[in-house]
Amino acid sequence: MAPGDWVPACVAAELPPNTMRAFDLGGQRVLLVNLSGDVRAVAATCTHEVADLSKGFLMGRRITCPLHLSQFDVVTGEPLSPPATEPLRVYEVRVVAGQIEVLL
């Protein structure tokens, strides 16, 4: 797989509205989030400490890290509260024939 490839993650029906799920795609841990039908993807690891954001809390477009409670905007990747100061990587997402794909 080359950089810039679209990689299948899951069937869209496996990610119901207002849920999130992490996937290992092309050697990267990616968090898919379904915001009421708008699917987004960000890096699944907190930028402050090595914590799995899929174990965190999703409220609207805000995800809270389970380790030190940093919050991030899942649309922009921007940190919204300390201790995290670095943004999450944001990935492009598309749905093709019911399959969610992520651009790596």
GROMACS elastic network, one bead per residue, 0.5 to 0.9 nm:
[ bonds ]
;  ai    aj funct       b0    kb
    1     4     6  0.86297   500
    1     5     6  0.66300   500
    1     7     6  0.86963   500
    1    26     6  0.71428   500
    2     5     6  0.58561   500
    2   104     6  0.83369   500
    3     6     6  0.89210   500
    3   103     6  0.83345   500
    3   104     6  0.58308   500
    4   103     6  0.60029   500
    4   104     6  0.53638   500
    5   102     6  0.81603   500
    5   103     6  0.56776   500
    5   104     6  0.57534   500
    6    93     6  0.85424   500
    6    94     6  0.87451   500
    6   101     6  0.58827   500
    6   102     6  0.53720   500
    6   104     6  0.64070   500
    7    25     6  0.70298   500
    7    26     6  0.77167   500
    7   100     6  0.84972   500
    7   101     6  0.52066   500
    7   102     6  0.52345   500
    7   103     6  0.62776   500
    7   104     6  0.70851   500
    8    11     6  0.84466   500
    8    25     6  0.81942   500
    8    99     6  0.67556   500
    8   100     6  0.59835   500
    8   102     6  0.64635   500
    9    12     6  0.89608   500
    9    23     6  0.68872   500
    9    24     6  0.84496   500
    9    25     6  0.71264   500
    9    32     6  0.86449   500
    9    99     6  0.74334   500
    9   100     6  0.56519   500
    9   101     6  0.54870   500
    9   102     6  0.67999   500
   10    13     6  0.82939   500
   10    14     6  0.67060   500
   10    15     6  0.79473   500
   10    23     6  0.87671   500
   10    98     6  0.88189   500
   10    99     6  0.59022   500
   10   100     6  0.54948   500
   10   101     6  0.74733   500
   11    14     6  0.55423   500
   11    15     6  0.75399   500
   11    95     6  0.87885   500
   11    97     6  0.89987   500
   11    98     6  0.58682   500
   11   100     6  0.58978   500
   12    15     6  0.55787   500
   12    16     6  0.75621   500
   12    39     6  0.89045   500
   12    95     6  0.73401   500
   12    98     6  0.54440   500
   12    99     6  0.54592   500
   12   100     6  0.56010   500
   13    16     6  0.61007   500
   13    98     6  0.75774   500
   13    99     6  0.85485   500
   15    18     6  0.84013   500
   15    19     6  0.63695   500
   15    20     6  0.68389   500
   15    21     6  0.72690   500
   15    32     6  0.80477   500
   15    33     6  0.76890   500
   15    34     6  0.64847   500
   15    39     6  0.87407   500
   16    19     6  0.58848   500
   16    20     6  0.82961   500
   16    34     6  0.65923   500
   16    36     6  0.82344   500
   16    37     6  0.79335   500
   17    20     6  0.86187   500
   17    33     6  0.82903   500
   17    34     6  0.50169   500
   17    35     6  0.59167   500
   17    37     6  0.55646   500
   17    38     6  0.81745   500
   17    39     6  0.86141   500
   18    33     6  0.71641   500
   18    34     6  0.52156   500
   18    35     6  0.50757   500
   18    36     6  0.55251   500
   18    37     6  0.79378   500
   18    58     6  0.77159   500
   18    59     6  0.82723   500
   18    60     6  0.75090   500
   19    32     6  0.84385   500
   19    33     6  0.59328   500
   19    34     6  0.55640   500
   19    35     6  0.74253   500
   19    36     6  0.87152   500
   19    58     6  0.74430   500
   20    31     6  0.67509   500
   20    32     6  0.54624   500
   20    34     6  0.62650   500
   20    35     6  0.88111   500
   20    54     6  0.65883   500
   20    58     6  0.76819   500
   21    30     6  0.84251   500
   21    31     6  0.56744   500
   21    32     6  0.53972   500
   21    33     6  0.66782   500
   21    44     6  0.89252   500
   21    54     6  0.58992   500
   21    55     6  0.89947   500
   22    29     6  0.67085   500
   22    30     6  0.55204   500
   22    32     6  0.60847   500
   22    33     6  0.87454   500
   22    43     6  0.88945   500
   22    44     6  0.63614   500
   22    52     6  0.85111   500
   22    53     6  0.81848   500
   22    54     6  0.58350   500
   23    28     6  0.80951   500
   23    29     6  0.56939   500
   23    30     6  0.52897   500
   23    31     6  0.63447   500
   23    32     6  0.76604   500
   23    44     6  0.82669   500
   24    27     6  0.61610   500
   24    28     6  0.55048   500
   24    30     6  0.62400   500
   24    31     6  0.88866   500
   25    28     6  0.51908   500
   25    29     6  0.62720   500
   25    30     6  0.67681   500
   25   102     6  0.84021   500
   25   104     6  0.81293   500
   26    29     6  0.83846   500
   26   104     6  0.75872   500
   28    43     6  0.78892   500
   28    44     6  0.86583   500
   28   104     6  0.84690   500
   29    42     6  0.88634   500
   29    43     6  0.62119   500
   29    44     6  0.54762   500
   29    45     6  0.72516   500
   30    41     6  0.65187   500
   30    42     6  0.58384   500
   30    45     6  0.81276   500
   30    91     6  0.83916   500
   30   102     6  0.87521   500
   31    40     6  0.82088   500
   31    41     6  0.54709   500
   31    42     6  0.53264   500
   31    43     6  0.57887   500
   31    45     6  0.83945   500
   31    53     6  0.75473   500
   31    54     6  0.67066   500
   32    39     6  0.68499   500
   32    40     6  0.57437   500
   32    42     6  0.67932   500
   32    43     6  0.88116   500
   32    44     6  0.83495   500
   32    54     6  0.88807   500
   32    93     6  0.88905   500
   33    38     6  0.81104   500
   33    39     6  0.56019   500
   33    40     6  0.51698   500
   33    41     6  0.61706   500
   33    42     6  0.82532   500
   33    58     6  0.87329   500
   33    61     6  0.86442   500
   33    74     6  0.75811   500
   34    37     6  0.56606   500
   34    38     6  0.55862   500
   34    40     6  0.63872   500
   34    41     6  0.88766   500
   35    39     6  0.60252   500
   35    40     6  0.74335   500
   35    60     6  0.69680   500
   35    61     6  0.67403   500
   36    39     6  0.80540   500
   36    60     6  0.88336   500
   39    93     6  0.69359   500
   39    94     6  0.79053   500
   39    95     6  0.84851   500
   39   100     6  0.82980   500
   40    74     6  0.69362   500
   40    75     6  0.65007   500
   40    90     6  0.81613   500
   40    91     6  0.75383   500
   40    92     6  0.74240   500
   40    93     6  0.62500   500
   40    94     6  0.88781   500
   41    44     6  0.85911   500
   41    74     6  0.73125   500
   41    75     6  0.79219   500
   41    89     6  0.85937   500
   41    90     6  0.60161   500
   41    91     6  0.52274   500
   41    92     6  0.68031   500
   41    93     6  0.65412   500
   41   102     6  0.74256   500
   42    45     6  0.88014   500
   42    74     6  0.65128   500
   42    75     6  0.80492   500
   42    76     6  0.86938   500
   42    77     6  0.67040   500
   42    88     6  0.61983   500
   42    89     6  0.54753   500
   42    91     6  0.57147   500
   42    92     6  0.88044   500
   43    46     6  0.77700   500
   43    47     6  0.89108   500
   43    53     6  0.84967   500
   43    77     6  0.84514   500
   43    88     6  0.56643   500
   43    89     6  0.52164   500
   43    90     6  0.65775   500
   43    91     6  0.78636   500
   44    51     6  0.82887   500
   44    52     6  0.59689   500
   44    53     6  0.52999   500
   44    54     6  0.66058   500
   44    88     6  0.81553   500
   44    89     6  0.88572   500
   45    48     6  0.87381   500
   45    49     6  0.79432   500
   45    50     6  0.60170   500
   45    51     6  0.54821   500
   45    52     6  0.50091   500
   45    53     6  0.56649   500
   45    54     6  0.84074   500
   45    65     6  0.88348   500
   45    88     6  0.79905   500
   46    49     6  0.57822   500
   46    50     6  0.58956   500
   46    51     6  0.53723   500
   46    52     6  0.66468   500
   46    53     6  0.62231   500
   46    65     6  0.66771   500
   46    67     6  0.88772   500
   46    70     6  0.81097   500
   46    72     6  0.89314   500
   46    84     6  0.76981   500
   46    87     6  0.88736   500
   46    88     6  0.72620   500
   47    50     6  0.71574   500
   47    51     6  0.83481   500
   47    79     6  0.89287   500
   47    84     6  0.61775   500
   47    85     6  0.76216   500
   47    86     6  0.59048   500
   47    87     6  0.69071   500
   47    88     6  0.65245   500
   48    51     6  0.82507   500
   48    68     6  0.85048   500
   48    70     6  0.79481   500
   48    82     6  0.87112   500
   48    83     6  0.66221   500
   48    85     6  0.72067   500
   48    86     6  0.73727   500
   49    67     6  0.78640   500
   49    68     6  0.82803   500
   49    84     6  0.82184   500
   50    67     6  0.87493   500
   51    54     6  0.88644   500
   51    55     6  0.83058   500
   51    56     6  0.89436   500
   51    65     6  0.70844   500
   51    66     6  0.71940   500
   51    67     6  0.62982   500
   51    68     6  0.89304   500
   52    55     6  0.57756   500
   52    56     6  0.73728   500
   52    65     6  0.75231   500
   52    66     6  0.76558   500
   52    67     6  0.85548   500
   53    57     6  0.79589   500
   53    63     6  0.75390   500
   53    64     6  0.73380   500
   53    65     6  0.53933   500
   53    66     6  0.68203   500
   53    67     6  0.88756   500
   54    57     6  0.77988   500
   54    58     6  0.89172   500
   54    63     6  0.88980   500
   54    65     6  0.83616   500
   54    66     6  0.86774   500
   55    65     6  0.75345   500
   55    66     6  0.61791   500
   56    63     6  0.66927   500
   56    64     6  0.53780   500
   56    67     6  0.81706   500
   56    69     6  0.83983   500
   57    62     6  0.81809   500
   57    63     6  0.55000   500
   57    64     6  0.50467   500
   57    65     6  0.69701   500
   57    66     6  0.72211   500
   58    61     6  0.70681   500
   58    62     6  0.58671   500
   58    64     6  0.65434   500
   59    62     6  0.52685   500
   59    63     6  0.63344   500
   59    64     6  0.81940   500
   60    63     6  0.80028   500
   61    72     6  0.82756   500
   61    73     6  0.57517   500
   61    74     6  0.55162   500
   61    75     6  0.67757   500
   62    71     6  0.64361   500
   62    72     6  0.55963   500
   62    74     6  0.60625   500
   62    75     6  0.86216   500
   62    80     6  0.83004   500
   63    70     6  0.83019   500
   63    71     6  0.54851   500
   63    72     6  0.53786   500
   63    73     6  0.65761   500
   63    74     6  0.66802   500
   64    67     6  0.88074   500
   64    68     6  0.86150   500
   64    69     6  0.54156   500
   64    70     6  0.56493   500
   64    72     6  0.66161   500
   65    68     6  0.62858   500
   65    70     6  0.52906   500
   65    71     6  0.62078   500
   65    72     6  0.82014   500
   66    69     6  0.57276   500
   66    70     6  0.81169   500
   67    70     6  0.80111   500
   68    82     6  0.84913   500
   68    83     6  0.71841   500
   68    84     6  0.87368   500
   69    81     6  0.80883   500
   69    82     6  0.78795   500
   69    83     6  0.79093   500
   69    84     6  0.89140   500
   70    79     6  0.72927   500
   70    80     6  0.72846   500
   70    81     6  0.53266   500
   70    82     6  0.53172   500
   70    83     6  0.57707   500
   70    84     6  0.56195   500
   70    85     6  0.88639   500
   71    78     6  0.86061   500
   71    79     6  0.58610   500
   71    80     6  0.51501   500
   71    81     6  0.52513   500
   71    82     6  0.74300   500
   71    83     6  0.88295   500
   71    84     6  0.76812   500
   72    75     6  0.87773   500
   72    76     6  0.82743   500
   72    77     6  0.59243   500
   72    78     6  0.55391   500
   72    80     6  0.52047   500
   72    81     6  0.73765   500
   72    84     6  0.85721   500
   72    87     6  0.75363   500
   72    88     6  0.75784   500
   73    76     6  0.56203   500
   73    77     6  0.51107   500
   73    78     6  0.54349   500
   73    79     6  0.65386   500
   73    80     6  0.67274   500
   73    87     6  0.88293   500
   73    88     6  0.86926   500
   74    77     6  0.52007   500
   74    78     6  0.77146   500
   74    88     6  0.82367   500
   74    90     6  0.79115   500
   75    78     6  0.82196   500
   75    90     6  0.75201   500
   76    79     6  0.88970   500
   76    87     6  0.81564   500
   76    88     6  0.80880   500
   76    89     6  0.86032   500
   76    90     6  0.67660   500
   77    86     6  0.88253   500
   77    87     6  0.50989   500
   77    89     6  0.61694   500
   77    90     6  0.58833   500
   78    85     6  0.83287   500
   78    86     6  0.72881   500
   78    88     6  0.64621   500
   78    89     6  0.89370   500
   79    82     6  0.74645   500
   79    83     6  0.89084   500
   79    84     6  0.61730   500
   79    85     6  0.58872   500
   79    86     6  0.64052   500
   79    87     6  0.53724   500
   79    88     6  0.75739   500
   80    84     6  0.81686   500
   80    85     6  0.83417   500
   81    84     6  0.66813   500
   81    85     6  0.78269   500
   82    85     6  0.64031   500
   84    87     6  0.79218   500
   87    90     6  0.87056   500
   91   102     6  0.65726   500
   91   103     6  0.61646   500
   91   104     6  0.69039   500
   92   101     6  0.85164   500
   92   102     6  0.58894   500
   92   103     6  0.53404   500
   92   104     6  0.79752   500
   93   100     6  0.70090   500
   93   101     6  0.57286   500
   93   103     6  0.63315   500
   94    99     6  0.82049   500
   94   100     6  0.58737   500
   94   101     6  0.53713   500
   94   102     6  0.66397   500
   94   103     6  0.83029   500
   95    98     6  0.59114   500
   95    99     6  0.53199   500
   95   101     6  0.60633   500
   95   102     6  0.88932   500
   96    99     6  0.51822   500
   96   100     6  0.65450   500
   96   101     6  0.73452   500
   97   100     6  0.85628   500
